Each structure stands twice: as structure tokens, then as C-alpha cells.
Amino acid sequence: MSQVPQQTIKGDLSELEKSIETIINVFHQYSVRVGHFDTLTKGELKQLIDKNLVNFLKRQRDQASIDSLFKELDKNRDQQLSFGEFMVLITRVTIATHEHIHQGEGGHQQHQH
């Protein structure tokens, strides 16, 4: 397995920039394993979810759920997820987590972080 550089941008990074870089690095840790080095296969996606989204996607870790999720994300039907296709998943998980956090605050729709 190829090593992915842990930091690709030079200089001091903000917390948000570090988070973005982490998403990129995690994607590449899995994308380099099988097939094209910059796409995820269904198996690579399952491994990524099993190891890195274990708490946020608890109910979507069985094979049938992975199959359905992969099919939905693979917009061009090439049996691989590009980084852009993968980011749709990350965006959905982030939005759902944000909504869940607010539900835990008594269901208020106000943003009081």
C-alpha cells in the first residue's frame, strides 16, 4: 500500500483546514488499495466506513446497506467513487450530525454552539 503524505499544504492550518486535509488523507488511505489510486471501490468504501464512520453510520454497515449507498453515490455508474462522489456522503453525514446535535439540545432550531 502506498504511503499518503500526511500534510499536503504548507504553513499553519486552521482547525477547519486541518479537518479538510484529514478528509482528503483518509480518502487516499483507502483509495490506493485496489484499482485506480484516486477512487474508492465498494470494498474500500466499506472498509473506510467500518473504520472511520463507525459511530456516525452505525446502521449502514451491513453489505446490503453498503451496496445501496454505493449505487446511490456512484452517479456515473463506473463502479468507483471519485472524491467528489465520496464528498456527497461526507456532506450528508455532516448535515445529519449537525441536526442530531441540535436535537440533543432540546430540539431548538437556534444555533448556539
Summary of the structure (lengths in Angstrom):
residues: 113
radius of gyration: 15.7
end to end distance: 40.0
largest distance: 46.1
contacts: 247
relative contact order: 0.10
helix: 57%
strand: 2%
